[in-house]
Amino acid sequence: STIVSLILRLYDPRAGAIAIDGVDVKNYQRESLRREIGVVLQESLLLGATIRENIAYGKPDATQAEIEQAAQQAHADDFITALADGYETLLGERGATLSGGERQRIALARAMIKRPSILILDEPTSAVDAESEKLIWDAVERLQQGRTVLVIAHQLSTIKRCQRVL
């Protein structure tokens, strides 16, 4: 989690450097760097807003088609469209009206709508059921092509999916 904070430039290292493609992150403007990074945290931070607005938070000018495509990629579209108000369903504070797996899939859709070159997953499946875990990893495996995916995990089942473990 400390490395994620350094990559996002929430703070700068006291010694050494964090480099992306050989370039020290200090040489990137924070805004442009963060536009290229999608993050899904262990505890999803959802807004007390509609599902559409929560997904679009990753790309405020997103079209409805882009929002639905991101939700489909994250395996969230089926449960969203089954809700009475679909994408216009108003979420309770922090997404309390959804299950943990549903919150994580909305967070994944929000990260993916940005089409980030770096996707950071910080314990994304630690608090979800087995079916949600399968859906999340299926989405990540399909979407990881052409991007770097950093996974922070403690579960063996999670790190077995990674190409390199540090």
DSSP file with accessible surface (Angstrom, degrees, kcal/mol):
  #  RESIDUE AA STRUCTURE BP1 BP2  ACC     N-H-->O    O-->H-N    N-H-->O    O-->H-N    TCO  KAPPA ALPHA  PHI   PSI    X-CA   Y-CA   Z-CA
    1    1 A S     >        0   0   81      0, 0.0     4,-2.0     0, 0.0     5,-0.1   0.000 360.0 360.0 360.0 -31.5    0.0    0.0    0.0
    2    2 A T  H  >  +     0   0   86      2,-0.2     4,-2.1     1,-0.2     5,-0.2   0.923 360.0  52.3 -65.1 -41.3    2.9    2.3    0.6
    3    3 A I  H  > S+     0   0  105      1,-0.2     4,-2.9     2,-0.2    -1,-0.2   0.909 106.9  53.3 -62.4 -40.0    4.2    1.7   -2.9
    4    4 A V  H  > S+     0   0   11      1,-0.2     4,-2.7     2,-0.2    -1,-0.2   0.934 107.8  50.5 -60.0 -45.3    0.7    2.6   -4.3
    5    5 A S  H  <>S+     0   0   28     -4,-2.0     5,-2.8     1,-0.2     6,-0.9   0.885 112.4  47.4 -60.7 -36.6    0.8    5.9   -2.4
    6    6 A L  H ><5S+     0   0   22     -4,-2.1     3,-0.9     3,-0.2    -2,-0.2   0.911 110.8  50.5 -71.4 -41.1    4.3    6.6   -3.8
    7    7 A I  H 3<5S+     0   0   13     -4,-2.9    -2,-0.2     1,-0.3    -1,-0.2   0.918 112.7  46.7 -62.2 -42.1    3.2    5.7   -7.4
    8    8 A L  T 3<5S-     0   0   26     -4,-2.7    -1,-0.3    -5,-0.2    -2,-0.2   0.514 112.2-124.1 -77.0  -4.3    0.2    8.0   -7.1
    9    9 A R  T < 5 +     0   0   26     -3,-0.9    -3,-0.2    -4,-0.3     3,-0.2   0.839  63.8 144.5  59.8  38.3    2.4   10.7   -5.6
   10   10 A L  S   <S-     0   0  102     -5,-2.8     2,-0.3     1,-0.3    -4,-0.2   0.804  86.1  -4.6 -68.8 -28.8    0.4   11.1   -2.5
   11   11 A Y  S    S-     0   0  106     -6,-0.9    -1,-0.3    -5,-0.0    -2,-0.3  -0.958  81.2-118.2-154.1 159.2    3.8   11.6   -1.1
   12   12 A D        -     0   0   56     -2,-0.3    -6,-0.1    -3,-0.2    -5,-0.1  -0.754  35.6-100.1 -99.8 148.6    7.3   11.5   -2.5
   13   13 A P        -     0   0   21      0, 0.0     3,-0.1     0, 0.0    -1,-0.1  -0.332  16.8-141.5 -66.1 147.0   10.0    9.1   -1.4
   14   14 A R  S    S+     0   0  258      1,-0.2     2,-0.3     3,-0.0    -2,-0.0   0.769  89.0  12.0 -76.2 -29.0   12.7   10.4    1.0
   15   15 A A  S    S+     0   0   85      2,-0.0    -1,-0.2     0, 0.0     2,-0.0  -0.973 115.5  15.2-143.7 156.4   15.3    8.4   -0.8
   16   16 A G  S    S-     0   0   64     -2,-0.3     2,-0.3    -3,-0.1     0, 0.0  -0.264  78.3 -95.2  75.6-165.5   15.4    6.5   -4.0
   17   17 A A        -     0   0   62     -5,-0.1     2,-0.5     2,-0.0    -3,-0.0  -0.991   7.9-135.5-151.8 154.0   12.8    6.8   -6.8
   18   18 A I        -     0   0   35     -2,-0.3     7,-3.1   -12,-0.1     2,-0.4  -0.973  33.8-168.1-109.4 122.5    9.7    5.3   -8.2
   19   19 A A  E     -A   24   0A  60     -2,-0.5     2,-0.5     5,-0.3     5,-0.3  -0.920  18.6-163.1-119.2 143.2    9.9    5.0  -12.0
   20   20 A I  E >  S-A   23   0A  28      3,-2.7     3,-1.9    -2,-0.4    -2,-0.0  -0.996  88.2 -11.4-120.6 122.3    7.3    4.3  -14.6
   21   21 A D  T 3  S-     0   0  156     -2,-0.5    -1,-0.1     1,-0.3     3,-0.1   0.871 132.3 -55.6  53.1  37.6    8.8    3.2  -18.0
   22   22 A G  T 3  S+     0   0   75      1,-0.2     2,-0.5    -3,-0.0    -1,-0.3   0.488 114.9 116.8  79.2   2.5   12.2    4.3  -16.6
   23   23 A V  E <  S-A   20   0A  55     -3,-1.9    -3,-2.7     2,-0.0    -1,-0.2  -0.912  70.9-117.6-108.5 127.0   11.0    7.9  -15.8
   24   24 A D  E >   -A   19   0A  41     -2,-0.5     3,-2.4    -5,-0.3    -5,-0.3  -0.361  20.6-130.3 -59.0 132.1   10.9    9.1  -12.2
   25   25 A V  G >  S+     0   0    0     -7,-3.1     3,-1.7     1,-0.3    -1,-0.2   0.754 104.9  72.3 -61.1 -20.6    7.3    9.8  -11.2
   26   26 A K  G 3  S+     0   0   91     -8,-0.3    -1,-0.3     1,-0.3     4,-0.1   0.741  90.1  60.8 -63.9 -20.1    8.5   13.2   -9.9
   27   27 A N  G <  S+     0   0  127     -3,-2.4     2,-0.4     2,-0.1    -1,-0.3   0.514  93.2  79.6 -84.8  -6.8    8.9   14.2  -13.6
   28   28 A Y  S <  S-     0   0   66     -3,-1.7     2,-0.2    -4,-0.2     3,-0.0  -0.797  89.0-114.0 -96.7 145.4    5.2   13.6  -14.3
   29   29 A Q     >  -     0   0  146     -2,-0.4     4,-2.6     1,-0.1     5,-0.2  -0.584  29.4-123.3 -70.8 139.6    2.6   16.2  -13.4
   30   30 A R  H  > S+     0   0  103     -2,-0.2     4,-2.7     1,-0.2     5,-0.2   0.902 108.4  50.3 -53.5 -45.8    0.4   14.7  -10.7
   31   31 A E  H  > S+     0   0  123      1,-0.2     4,-1.6     2,-0.2    -1,-0.2   0.934 112.6  44.6 -61.8 -47.0   -2.8   15.1  -12.7
   32   32 A S  H  > S+     0   0   36      2,-0.2     4,-0.7     1,-0.2    -1,-0.2   0.895 114.4  50.7 -68.0 -35.3   -1.5   13.5  -15.9
   33   33 A L  H >< S+     0   0    7     -4,-2.6     3,-1.2     1,-0.2    -2,-0.2   0.953 110.7  47.9 -63.6 -48.3    0.0   10.7  -13.9
   34   34 A R  H >< S+     0   0   72     -4,-2.7     3,-1.1     1,-0.3    -1,-0.2   0.779 102.2  63.5 -68.4 -25.9   -3.2   10.0  -12.0
   35   35 A R  H 3< S+     0   0  144     -4,-1.6    -1,-0.3     1,-0.2    -2,-0.2   0.777 102.9  51.2 -65.2 -26.1   -5.2   10.0  -15.3
   36   36 A E  T << S+     0   0   93     -3,-1.2    82,-2.1    -4,-0.7    81,-1.0   0.403 100.9  76.3 -91.1   1.1   -3.2    7.0  -16.4
   37   37 A I  E <   -b  118   0B   2     -3,-1.1     2,-0.4    -4,-0.2    82,-0.2  -0.957  57.5-165.6-122.2 129.6   -3.8    5.0  -13.2
   38   38 A G  E     -b  119   0B   0     80,-2.8    82,-3.4    -2,-0.5     2,-0.4  -0.915  13.5-163.0-107.8 138.9   -7.0    3.2  -12.2
   39   39 A V  E     -b  120   0B  46     -2,-0.4     2,-0.5    80,-0.2    82,-0.2  -0.983  16.2-175.5-128.9 133.1   -7.3    2.0   -8.6
   40   40 A V  E     -b  121   0B   4     80,-2.7    82,-3.0    -2,-0.4     2,-0.1  -0.982  21.2-158.8-124.2 114.9   -9.6   -0.5   -6.9
   41   41 A L        -     0   0   64     -2,-0.5     3,-0.2    80,-0.2    82,-0.1  -0.447  30.4-109.5 -90.8 166.1   -9.2   -0.5   -3.1
   42   42 A Q  S    S+     0   0   98      1,-0.3     2,-0.7    -2,-0.1    85,-0.2   0.915 116.9  40.8 -58.5 -45.6  -10.0   -3.2   -0.6
   43   43 A E  S    S-     0   0   88     79,-0.0    -1,-0.3    60,-0.0    -2,-0.1  -0.899  96.3-135.2-107.8 102.8  -12.8   -1.1    0.7
   44   44 A S        -     0   0    4     -2,-0.7     2,-1.0    -3,-0.2    60,-0.1  -0.319   7.0-141.0 -60.8 135.8  -14.5    0.5   -2.3
   45   45 A L        +     0   0   92     58,-0.1     2,-0.3    -2,-0.0    -1,-0.1  -0.834  29.9 174.5-100.3  95.3  -15.3    4.2   -1.9
   46   46 A L        -     0   0    6     -2,-1.0    48,-0.7    48,-0.1     2,-0.2  -0.810  24.5-126.1-103.2 149.0  -18.7    4.7   -3.5
   47   47 A L        -     0   0   73     -2,-0.3     2,-2.5    47,-0.2    44,-0.2  -0.547  25.3-108.3 -89.5 155.4  -20.5    8.0   -3.4
   48   48 A G  S    S+     0   0   47     -2,-0.2     2,-0.2    46,-0.1    45,-0.1  -0.485  91.5  94.9 -76.8  67.9  -24.1    8.5   -2.3
   49   49 A A  S    S-     0   0   16     -2,-2.5    42,-2.7    43,-0.2    46,-0.1  -0.774  85.5 -60.1-143.6-174.6  -25.1    9.0   -5.9
   50   50 A T  B  >  -D   90   0C  14     40,-0.2     4,-2.3    -2,-0.2    40,-0.2  -0.301  45.4-114.0 -73.3 162.7  -26.5    6.9   -8.7
   51   51 A I  H  > S+     0   0    0     38,-1.6     4,-2.5    35,-0.3     5,-0.3   0.922 119.5  55.0 -60.5 -42.7  -24.6    3.9  -10.1
   52   52 A R  H  > S+     0   0   69     35,-2.8     4,-2.8     1,-0.2    -1,-0.2   0.939 109.3  46.2 -55.9 -47.7  -24.2    5.8  -13.3
   53   53 A E  H  > S+     0   0   85     34,-0.3     4,-1.1     1,-0.2    -1,-0.2   0.882 110.2  54.2 -65.6 -35.6  -22.5    8.7  -11.5
   54   54 A N  H  < S+     0   0    0     -4,-2.3     4,-0.3     2,-0.2     3,-0.2   0.916 113.4  41.3 -65.4 -42.1  -20.3    6.4   -9.5
   55   55 A I  H >< S+     0   0    0     -4,-2.5     3,-1.6     1,-0.2     4,-0.3   0.935 113.4  53.5 -70.5 -43.3  -19.0    4.7  -12.6
   56   56 A A  H >< S+     0   0   10     -4,-2.8     3,-1.8     1,-0.3     6,-0.3   0.669  85.6  84.5 -67.3 -15.5  -18.7    8.0  -14.5
   57   57 A Y  T 3< S+     0   0  155     -4,-1.1    -1,-0.3     1,-0.3    -2,-0.2   0.849  86.0  57.5 -56.0 -30.6  -16.6    9.4  -11.6
   58   58 A G  T <  S+     0   0   18     -3,-1.6    -1,-0.3    -4,-0.3    -2,-0.2   0.719 127.8  14.2 -70.7 -21.7  -13.6    7.7  -13.3
   59   59 A K  S X  S-     0   0   58     -3,-1.8     3,-2.5    -4,-0.3    -1,-0.3  -0.648  72.7-165.1-153.6  88.8  -14.4    9.7  -16.5
   60   60 A P  T 3  S+     0   0  117      0, 0.0    -3,-0.1     0, 0.0    -4,-0.1   0.753  88.7  51.1 -54.6 -27.2  -16.8   12.6  -15.9
   61   61 A D  T 3  S+     0   0  123     -4,-0.1    -4,-0.1    -5,-0.1    -5,-0.0   0.262  81.7 137.8 -95.7  17.3  -17.6   13.1  -19.6
   62   62 A A    <   -     0   0   17     -3,-2.5     2,-0.1    -6,-0.3    -6,-0.1  -0.270  50.4-128.4 -64.4 143.3  -18.4    9.4  -20.2
   63   63 A T     >  -     0   0   75      1,-0.1     4,-2.3     4,-0.0     5,-0.2  -0.436  25.8-107.4 -82.0 165.3  -21.3    8.6  -22.4
   64   64 A Q  H  > S+     0   0   71      1,-0.2     4,-2.7     2,-0.2     5,-0.2   0.897 122.3  55.1 -60.8 -37.3  -24.0    6.2  -21.3
   65   65 A A  H  > S+     0   0   69      1,-0.2     4,-2.4     2,-0.2    -1,-0.2   0.905 107.9  48.1 -63.5 -40.3  -22.7    3.6  -23.8
   66   66 A E  H  > S+     0   0   54      2,-0.2     4,-2.5     1,-0.2    -1,-0.2   0.897 111.5  50.7 -66.1 -39.2  -19.2    3.9  -22.2
   67   67 A I  H  X S+     0   0    3     -4,-2.3     4,-2.3     2,-0.2    -2,-0.2   0.945 112.7  45.4 -63.7 -45.7  -20.6    3.5  -18.7
   68   68 A E  H  X S+     0   0   70     -4,-2.7     4,-2.6     2,-0.2    -2,-0.2   0.895 111.7  52.3 -66.8 -38.1  -22.6    0.4  -19.7
   69   69 A Q  H  X S+     0   0   81     -4,-2.4     4,-2.7    -5,-0.2    -1,-0.2   0.934 110.0  48.3 -63.5 -44.1  -19.5   -1.0  -21.6
   70   70 A A  H  X S+     0   0    2     -4,-2.5     4,-1.8     1,-0.2    -2,-0.2   0.916 112.2  49.7 -62.0 -41.7  -17.3   -0.6  -18.5
   71   71 A A  H  <>S+     0   0    0     -4,-2.3     5,-3.4     2,-0.2     6,-1.0   0.910 110.7  49.7 -64.9 -39.5  -20.0   -2.2  -16.3
   72   72 A Q  H ><5S+     0   0  101     -4,-2.6     3,-1.6     4,-0.2    -2,-0.2   0.929 109.7  51.1 -64.1 -43.3  -20.3   -5.1  -18.7
   73   73 A Q  H 3<5S+     0   0   33     -4,-2.7    -1,-0.2     1,-0.3    -2,-0.2   0.846 112.2  47.1 -62.3 -32.3  -16.5   -5.5  -18.7
   74   74 A A  T 3<5S-     0   0    0     -4,-1.8    -1,-0.3    -5,-0.2    -2,-0.2   0.303 115.2-116.0 -92.1   9.6  -16.5   -5.6  -14.9
   75   75 A H  T < 5S+     0   0   52     -3,-1.6    -3,-0.2    -5,-0.1     4,-0.2   0.864  86.9 113.2  56.7  39.6  -19.4   -8.1  -14.8
   76   76 A A     >< +     0   0    0     -5,-3.4     4,-2.1    29,-0.2    -4,-0.2   0.624  47.4  82.0-110.3 -18.8  -21.7   -5.5  -13.1
   77   77 A D  H  > S+     0   0   27     -6,-1.0     4,-3.0     1,-0.2     5,-0.3   0.876  86.8  56.6 -59.7 -39.9  -24.2   -4.9  -15.9
   78   78 A D  H  > S+     0   0  132      1,-0.2     4,-1.1     2,-0.2    -1,-0.2   0.930 112.6  38.8 -61.6 -47.3  -26.4   -7.9  -15.1
   79   79 A F  H  > S+     0   0   25     -4,-0.2     4,-0.6     2,-0.2    -1,-0.2   0.864 116.0  53.5 -74.6 -29.0  -27.0   -7.0  -11.5
   80   80 A I  H >< S+     0   0    0     -4,-2.1     3,-1.3     1,-0.2     6,-0.2   0.956 109.6  46.3 -67.0 -47.8  -27.4   -3.2  -12.3
   81   81 A T  H 3< S+     0   0   81     -4,-3.0    -1,-0.2     1,-0.3    -2,-0.2   0.735 105.4  62.1 -70.4 -18.5  -30.0   -3.8  -15.0
   82   82 A A  H 3< S+     0   0   85     -4,-1.1    -1,-0.3    -5,-0.3    -2,-0.2   0.684  85.7  95.1 -77.6 -16.2  -31.9   -6.1  -12.6
   83   83 A L  S X< S-     0   0   56     -3,-1.3     3,-1.3    -4,-0.6     4,-0.1  -0.452  89.7-115.8 -73.7 149.0  -32.4   -3.2  -10.2
   84   84 A A  T 3  S+     0   0  104      1,-0.3    -1,-0.1    -2,-0.1    -4,-0.0   0.870 115.6  30.0 -53.8 -42.4  -35.7   -1.3  -10.4
   85   85 A D  T >  S-     0   0  112      1,-0.3     3,-2.4     5,-0.1    -1,-0.3   0.297  93.4-162.2-103.2   9.0  -33.9    1.9  -11.5
   86   86 A G  G X  S-     0   0   13     -3,-1.3     3,-1.8     1,-0.3   -35,-0.3  -0.157  73.1  -0.8  51.3-128.8  -30.9    0.3  -13.2
   87   87 A Y  G 3  S+     0   0   16      1,-0.3   -35,-2.8   -36,-0.1   -34,-0.3   0.662 132.8  61.9 -68.1 -16.0  -28.1    2.7  -13.7
   88   88 A E  G <  S+     0   0   91     -3,-2.4    -1,-0.3   -37,-0.2     2,-0.2   0.336  73.1 129.1 -92.0   7.5  -30.1    5.5  -12.1
   89   89 A T    <   -     0   0   22     -3,-1.8   -38,-1.6    -4,-0.2     2,-0.5  -0.457  60.1-130.1 -64.0 127.5  -30.4    3.5   -8.8
   90   90 A L  B     -D   50   0C 119    -40,-0.2     2,-0.3    -2,-0.2   -40,-0.2  -0.697  21.2-141.2 -83.0 125.7  -29.3    5.8   -5.9
   91   91 A L        -     0   0    6    -42,-2.7     3,-0.1    -2,-0.5     5,-0.0  -0.633  12.8-120.4 -86.9 146.7  -26.7    4.2   -3.7
   92   92 A G    >   -     0   0   24     -2,-0.3     3,-2.6     1,-0.2   -43,-0.2  -0.213  59.8 -54.1 -71.8 172.2  -26.7    4.6    0.0
   93   93 A E  G >  S-     0   0  148      1,-0.3     3,-1.4     2,-0.2    -1,-0.2  -0.256 129.5  -1.4 -52.3 127.6  -23.7    6.1    1.7
   94   94 A R  G 3  S-     0   0  116    -48,-0.7    -1,-0.3     1,-0.3   -47,-0.2   0.699 127.5 -69.6  61.4  20.2  -20.6    4.2    0.7
   95   95 A G  G X  S+     0   0    0     -3,-2.6     3,-2.4   -49,-0.1    -1,-0.3   0.776  81.8 159.0  74.2  26.5  -22.7    1.8   -1.4
   96   96 A A  T <   +     0   0   74     -3,-1.4    -2,-0.1     1,-0.3    -3,-0.1   0.703  64.6  65.4 -59.0 -20.3  -24.3    0.3    1.6
   97   97 A T  T 3  S+     0   0   95     -5,-0.1    -1,-0.3     2,-0.1     2,-0.3   0.523  97.0  69.1 -81.6  -3.1  -27.3   -1.0   -0.4
   98   98 A L  S <  S-     0   0   14     -3,-2.4     2,-0.0     1,-0.1    -7,-0.0  -0.766  87.4-106.8-112.0 160.4  -25.0   -3.3   -2.4
   99   99 A S     >  -     0   0   50     -2,-0.3     4,-2.5     1,-0.1     5,-0.2  -0.317  38.8-104.1 -74.6 167.3  -23.1   -6.5   -1.5
  100  100 A G  H  > S+     0   0   20      1,-0.2     4,-2.3     2,-0.2     5,-0.2   0.907 122.4  49.9 -60.2 -40.9  -19.4   -6.3   -1.2
  101  101 A G  H  > S+     0   0    2      2,-0.2     4,-2.1     1,-0.2    -1,-0.2   0.890 110.0  50.1 -66.5 -38.4  -18.9   -8.0   -4.6
  102  102 A E  H  > S+     0   0   49      2,-0.2     4,-2.1     1,-0.2    -2,-0.2   0.923 110.3  50.4 -66.4 -42.2  -21.3   -5.6   -6.3
  103  103 A R  H  X S+     0   0   51     -4,-2.5     4,-2.4     1,-0.2    -2,-0.2   0.924 110.8  49.8 -60.3 -43.4  -19.5   -2.6   -4.8
  104  104 A Q  H  X S+     0   0    8     -4,-2.3     4,-2.5     1,-0.2    -1,-0.2   0.888 109.1  51.1 -65.5 -37.6  -16.1   -4.0   -6.0
  105  105 A R  H  X S+     0   0   25     -4,-2.1     4,-2.4     2,-0.2    -1,-0.2   0.879 110.2  49.2 -70.7 -32.5  -17.4   -4.6   -9.5
  106  106 A I  H  X S+     0   0    0     -4,-2.1     4,-2.6     2,-0.2    -2,-0.2   0.929 111.5  49.9 -68.1 -41.1  -18.7   -1.0   -9.7
  107  107 A A  H  X S+     0   0    3     -4,-2.4     4,-2.2     2,-0.2    -2,-0.2   0.907 110.7  49.8 -63.0 -38.6  -15.3    0.2   -8.4
  108  108 A L  H  X S+     0   0    1     -4,-2.5     4,-2.8     2,-0.2    -2,-0.2   0.929 110.1  50.3 -66.1 -41.4  -13.6   -1.9  -11.1
  109  109 A A  H  X S+     0   0    0     -4,-2.4     4,-2.2     1,-0.2    -2,-0.2   0.918 109.7  51.4 -61.8 -41.8  -16.0   -0.4  -13.8
  110  110 A R  H  X S+     0   0   34     -4,-2.6     4,-0.6     1,-0.2    -1,-0.2   0.905 112.9  45.2 -62.2 -40.1  -15.1    3.1  -12.5
  111  111 A A  H >< S+     0   0    5     -4,-2.2     3,-0.7     1,-0.2     4,-0.2   0.916 114.8  47.8 -68.8 -40.5  -11.4    2.3  -12.8
  112  112 A M  H >< S+     0   0    0     -4,-2.8     3,-1.8     1,-0.2    -2,-0.2   0.778  95.6  70.2 -75.9 -25.3  -11.7    0.7  -16.2
  113  113 A I  H 3< S+     0   0   11     -4,-2.2    -1,-0.2     1,-0.3    -2,-0.2   0.817  95.0  58.5 -63.3 -24.2  -13.8    3.4  -17.8
  114  114 A K  T << S-     0   0   64     -3,-0.7    -1,-0.3    -4,-0.6    -2,-0.2   0.671 101.6-137.9 -72.9 -18.6  -10.6    5.5  -17.7
  115  115 A R    <   -     0   0  126     -3,-1.8    -3,-0.1    -4,-0.2    -2,-0.1   0.969  32.3-163.8  54.1  56.9   -8.8    3.0  -19.8
  116  116 A P        -     0   0    1      0, 0.0   -79,-0.2     0, 0.0   -80,-0.1  -0.337  28.7-142.7 -73.3 150.9   -5.7    3.3  -17.6
  117  117 A S  S    S+     0   0   52    -81,-1.0    31,-2.6     1,-0.2     2,-0.4   0.714  95.2  43.3 -81.6 -19.0   -2.3    2.1  -18.6
  118  118 A I  E    S-bc  37 148B  18    -82,-2.1   -80,-2.8    29,-0.2     2,-0.5  -0.993  70.1-168.5-127.2 128.1   -1.7    1.1  -15.0
  119  119 A L  E     -bc  38 149B   1     29,-3.0    31,-2.7    -2,-0.4     2,-0.5  -0.975   5.7-162.7-116.6 124.0   -4.4   -0.7  -12.9
  120  120 A I  E     -bc  39 150B   0    -82,-3.4   -80,-2.7    -2,-0.5     2,-0.6  -0.937   4.4-171.4-110.6 124.3   -3.8   -1.0   -9.2
  121  121 A L  E     -bc  40 151B   1     29,-3.3    31,-3.2    -2,-0.5     2,-0.8  -0.958   3.0-167.6-117.2 112.1   -5.8   -3.6   -7.2
  122  122 A D  E    S- c   0 152B  21    -82,-3.0    31,-0.1    -2,-0.6    29,-0.1  -0.850  75.1 -42.0-104.2  97.2   -5.3   -3.3   -3.4
  123  123 A E  S >  S+     0   0   10     29,-3.0     3,-1.1    -2,-0.8     4,-0.3   0.905  79.7 171.6  50.6  51.3   -6.8   -6.5   -1.9
  124  124 A P  T 3  S+     0   0    2      0, 0.0    -1,-0.1     0, 0.0     3,-0.1   0.697  72.0  34.8 -69.0 -17.7   -9.8   -6.3   -4.3
  125  125 A T  T >  S+     0   0    2      1,-0.1     3,-1.1     2,-0.1     8,-0.1   0.260  83.1 104.3-119.6  14.2  -11.3   -9.7   -3.4
  126  126 A S  T <  S+     0   0   36     -3,-1.1    -1,-0.1     1,-0.3    -3,-0.1   0.778  90.9  34.1 -69.6 -23.8  -10.5  -10.0    0.3
  127  127 A A  T 3  S+     0   0   70     -4,-0.3     2,-0.3   -85,-0.2    -1,-0.3  -0.060 101.1  92.4-123.2  33.4  -14.1   -9.2    1.4
  128  128 A V  S <  S-     0   0   25     -3,-1.1    -3,-0.0   -28,-0.1   -29,-0.0  -0.871  75.1-102.7-124.3 161.8  -16.2  -10.8   -1.4
  129  129 A D     >  -     0   0   89     -2,-0.3     4,-2.5     1,-0.1     5,-0.2  -0.224  41.6 -98.7 -76.1 170.3  -17.8  -14.2   -1.9
  130  130 A A  H  > S+     0   0   79      1,-0.2     4,-2.3     2,-0.2     5,-0.2   0.873 121.8  51.7 -60.6 -39.6  -16.3  -16.8   -4.1
  131  131 A E  H  > S+     0   0  112      2,-0.2     4,-2.2     1,-0.2    -1,-0.2   0.928 111.4  46.6 -65.8 -43.5  -18.6  -16.0   -7.1
  132  132 A S  H  > S+     0   0    3      2,-0.2     4,-2.8     1,-0.2     5,-0.2   0.904 110.2  54.1 -64.6 -39.8  -17.8  -12.3   -7.0
  133  133 A E  H  X S+     0   0   36     -4,-2.5     4,-2.6     2,-0.2     5,-0.3   0.937 108.6  49.0 -59.2 -44.4  -14.1  -13.1   -6.7
  134  134 A K  H  X S+     0   0  125     -4,-2.3     4,-2.4     1,-0.2    -2,-0.2   0.931 112.7  47.5 -61.1 -44.7  -14.3  -15.3   -9.8
  135  135 A L  H  X S+     0   0   32     -4,-2.2     4,-2.2     2,-0.2    -1,-0.2   0.908 111.9  49.9 -64.9 -41.8  -16.1  -12.5  -11.7
  136  136 A I  H  X S+     0   0    4     -4,-2.8     4,-2.6     2,-0.2    -2,-0.2   0.948 113.6  44.7 -62.6 -48.0  -13.7   -9.9  -10.6
  137  137 A W  H  X S+     0   0    7     -4,-2.6     4,-2.8     1,-0.2     5,-0.2   0.872 110.2  55.0 -68.7 -33.1  -10.6  -11.9  -11.7
  138  138 A D  H  X S+     0   0   55     -4,-2.4     4,-2.0    -5,-0.3    -1,-0.2   0.946 110.9  46.0 -61.0 -44.7  -12.2  -12.9  -15.0
  139  139 A A  H  X S+     0   0    0     -4,-2.2     4,-2.0     1,-0.2    -2,-0.2   0.936 113.6  48.3 -63.6 -45.5  -12.7   -9.2  -15.7
  140  140 A V  H  X S+     0   0    3     -4,-2.6     4,-1.3     1,-0.2    -2,-0.2   0.930 109.8  52.0 -63.0 -44.0   -9.2   -8.3  -14.7
  141  141 A E  H  < S+     0   0   84     -4,-2.8     4,-0.3     1,-0.2     3,-0.3   0.901 113.2  44.4 -61.6 -39.3   -7.7  -11.1  -16.8
  142  142 A R  H  < S+     0   0  114     -4,-2.0     3,-0.4    -5,-0.2    -1,-0.2   0.832 118.3  44.1 -72.0 -31.1   -9.5  -10.0  -19.9
  143  143 A L  H  < S+     0   0   16     -4,-2.0    -2,-0.2    -5,-0.2    -1,-0.2   0.521  90.7  82.7 -94.8  -4.2   -8.7   -6.3  -19.3
  144  144 A Q    ><  +     0   0   78     -4,-1.3     3,-2.0    -3,-0.3    -1,-0.2   0.695  60.2 113.4 -79.3 -12.7   -5.1   -6.6  -18.4
  145  145 A Q  T 3  S+     0   0  163     -3,-0.4     3,-0.1    -4,-0.3    -3,-0.0  -0.320  86.2  11.7 -61.0 129.7   -3.8   -6.7  -22.0
  146  146 A G  T 3  S+     0   0   86      1,-0.2     2,-0.3    -2,-0.0    -1,-0.3   0.566 118.0  80.0  81.8   8.0   -1.8   -3.6  -22.9
  147  147 A R  S <  S-     0   0   51     -3,-2.0     2,-0.5   -28,-0.0   -29,-0.2  -0.969  78.2-113.6-142.6 160.6   -1.6   -2.4  -19.3
  148  148 A T  E     -c  118   0B  81    -31,-2.6   -29,-3.0    -2,-0.3     2,-0.5  -0.808  28.2-160.9 -91.7 132.2    0.4   -3.0  -16.2
  149  149 A V  E     -c  119   0B  35     -2,-0.5     2,-0.5   -31,-0.2   -29,-0.2  -0.974   3.1-165.8-118.5 120.5   -1.6   -4.5  -13.3
  150  150 A L  E     -c  120   0B  63    -31,-2.7   -29,-3.3    -2,-0.5     2,-0.5  -0.934   8.4-166.4-104.3 126.5   -0.2   -4.2   -9.7
  151  151 A V  E     -c  121   0B  37     -2,-0.5     2,-0.6   -31,-0.2   -29,-0.2  -0.963  10.5-162.7-118.5 125.1   -1.9   -6.4   -7.2
  152  152 A I  E     +c  122   0B  40    -31,-3.2   -29,-3.0    -2,-0.5     2,-0.3  -0.935  34.7 147.2-102.7 121.3   -1.5   -6.0   -3.5
  153  153 A A        -     0   0   22     -2,-0.6    -2,-0.0   -31,-0.1   -31,-0.0  -0.994  46.1-167.0-154.8 157.7   -2.6   -9.2   -1.8
  154  154 A H        +     0   0  163     -2,-0.3     2,-0.3     0, 0.0    -1,-0.1   0.510  68.2  95.6-116.6 -19.3   -2.2  -11.6    1.0
  155  155 A Q    >>  -     0   0   67      1,-0.1     4,-2.0     2,-0.0     3,-0.9  -0.609  68.0-142.9 -80.7 132.1   -4.2  -14.5   -0.3
  156  156 A L  H 3> S+     0   0  118     -2,-0.3     4,-2.1     1,-0.3     5,-0.2   0.884 101.2  60.8 -58.9 -39.0   -2.3  -17.3   -2.1
  157  157 A S  H 34 S+     0   0   52      1,-0.2     4,-0.3     2,-0.2    -1,-0.3   0.825 108.0  46.0 -60.2 -28.9   -5.2  -17.7   -4.6
  158  158 A T  H X4 S+     0   0    1     -3,-0.9     3,-1.4     1,-0.1     4,-0.2   0.936 112.4  46.0 -79.4 -47.9   -4.7  -14.1   -5.6
  159  159 A I  H >< S+     0   0   51     -4,-2.0     3,-1.5     1,-0.3    -2,-0.2   0.749  98.0  71.6 -74.6 -17.4   -0.9  -14.0   -6.0
  160  160 A K  T 3< S+     0   0  154     -4,-2.1    -1,-0.3     1,-0.3    -2,-0.1   0.766  93.1  59.7 -64.7 -21.1   -0.9  -17.3   -7.9
  161  161 A R  T <  S+     0   0  101     -3,-1.4    -1,-0.3    -4,-0.3     2,-0.2   0.605  89.4  95.4 -79.7 -13.3   -2.4  -15.3  -10.8
  162  162 A C    <   -     0   0   43     -3,-1.5     3,-0.1    -4,-0.2   -12,-0.0  -0.514  66.1-146.3 -88.1 149.8    0.5  -12.8  -11.0
  163  163 A Q  S    S+     0   0  197      1,-0.3     2,-0.4    -2,-0.2    -1,-0.1   0.807  89.8  24.6 -79.1 -32.7    3.5  -13.0  -13.3
  164  164 A R        -     0   0  202      2,-0.0     2,-0.5    -5,-0.0    -1,-0.3  -0.999  68.5-160.0-137.3 133.0    5.9  -11.6  -10.8
  165  165 A V              0   0   92     -2,-0.4    -6,-0.0    -3,-0.1    -5,-0.0  -0.948 360.0 360.0-116.0 128.1    5.6  -11.6   -7.0
  166  166 A L              0   0  193     -2,-0.5    -2,-0.0     0, 0.0     0, 0.0  -0.907 360.0 360.0-112.8 360.0    7.6   -9.1   -4.9
